[in-house]
Amino acid sequence: MCIDGDVLELDIEIDLEEVKALHLFVKDRLEYIEEISLLRSSTGLPSTSALFSLLFCIKKMKPSIKIDLIDAASFDLESYGKLYWMRYE
């Protein structure tokens, strides 16, 4: 996890304890964060689905925030395939 100005950069492979720490970190600073981007390592596979849940909650609380995982129509998880989002606007 790295914050660069108003952009929060996250590793997609963070585990559950790191997601819990991220929740506490973001809770007080959400109004200052404008974008959340996911960094991929060699495998690029998520360790837990809790990160997805947290990102969706953040997007619901602050719809103006840019989250590349959610804003894209699909997200490639290499060996798992692609995730496609259903949007209701």
Contacts in CASP RR format, 6 or more apart in sequence:
PFRMAT RR
TARGET T0000
AUTHOR 0000-0000-0000
METHOD contacts of the structure
MODEL  1
MCIDGDVLELDIEIDLEEVKALHLFVKDRLEYIEEISLLRSSTGLPSTSA
LFSLLFCIKKMKPSIKIDLIDAASFDLESYGKLYWMRYE
1 8 0 8 1.000
1 9 0 8 1.000
1 10 0 8 1.000
1 11 0 8 1.000
1 14 0 8 1.000
1 18 0 8 1.000
1 22 0 8 1.000
1 25 0 8 1.000
2 8 0 8 1.000
2 9 0 8 1.000
3 9 0 8 1.000
3 33 0 8 1.000
6 32 0 8 1.000
6 33 0 8 1.000
6 34 0 8 1.000
6 35 0 8 1.000
7 33 0 8 1.000
7 34 0 8 1.000
7 35 0 8 1.000
7 36 0 8 1.000
7 37 0 8 1.000
8 26 0 8 1.000
8 33 0 8 1.000
8 35 0 8 1.000
8 36 0 8 1.000
8 37 0 8 1.000
9 36 0 8 1.000
9 37 0 8 1.000
9 38 0 8 1.000
9 39 0 8 1.000
10 22 0 8 1.000
10 36 0 8 1.000
10 37 0 8 1.000
10 38 0 8 1.000
10 39 0 8 1.000
10 51 0 8 1.000
11 38 0 8 1.000
11 39 0 8 1.000
11 41 0 8 1.000
12 38 0 8 1.000
12 39 0 8 1.000
12 40 0 8 1.000
12 41 0 8 1.000
12 44 0 8 1.000
12 45 0 8 1.000
12 46 0 8 1.000
12 51 0 8 1.000
13 41 0 8 1.000
13 43 0 8 1.000
13 44 0 8 1.000
13 45 0 8 1.000
13 46 0 8 1.000
13 47 0 8 1.000
14 22 0 8 1.000
14 47 0 8 1.000
14 48 0 8 1.000
14 51 0 8 1.000
15 47 0 8 1.000
15 48 0 8 1.000
16 47 0 8 1.000
16 48 0 8 1.000
16 50 0 8 1.000
19 48 0 8 1.000
19 50 0 8 1.000
19 51 0 8 1.000
19 54 0 8 1.000
22 51 0 8 1.000
22 54 0 8 1.000
23 54 0 8 1.000
26 33 0 8 1.000
26 54 0 8 1.000
26 58 0 8 1.000
30 58 0 8 1.000
30 61 0 8 1.000
30 62 0 8 1.000
30 65 0 8 1.000
31 62 0 8 1.000
33 65 0 8 1.000
34 64 0 8 1.000
34 65 0 8 1.000
34 66 0 8 1.000
35 65 0 8 1.000
35 66 0 8 1.000
35 67 0 8 1.000
35 68 0 8 1.000
36 55 0 8 1.000
36 58 0 8 1.000
36 65 0 8 1.000
36 66 0 8 1.000
36 67 0 8 1.000
36 68 0 8 1.000
36 69 0 8 1.000
37 67 0 8 1.000
37 68 0 8 1.000
38 68 0 8 1.000
38 69 0 8 1.000
43 78 0 8 1.000
44 77 0 8 1.000
44 78 0 8 1.000
45 77 0 8 1.000
45 78 0 8 1.000
45 79 0 8 1.000
45 80 0 8 1.000
46 52 0 8 1.000
46 77 0 8 1.000
52 69 0 8 1.000
55 67 0 8 1.000
55 69 0 8 1.000
55 70 0 8 1.000
56 70 0 8 1.000
58 65 0 8 1.000
58 67 0 8 1.000
59 65 0 8 1.000
59 67 0 8 1.000
59 70 0 8 1.000
69 75 0 8 1.000
70 85 0 8 1.000
72 85 0 8 1.000
73 84 0 8 1.000
73 85 0 8 1.000
74 82 0 8 1.000
74 83 0 8 1.000
74 84 0 8 1.000
74 85 0 8 1.000
75 82 0 8 1.000
75 83 0 8 1.000
75 85 0 8 1.000
76 82 0 8 1.000
77 83 0 8 1.000
END
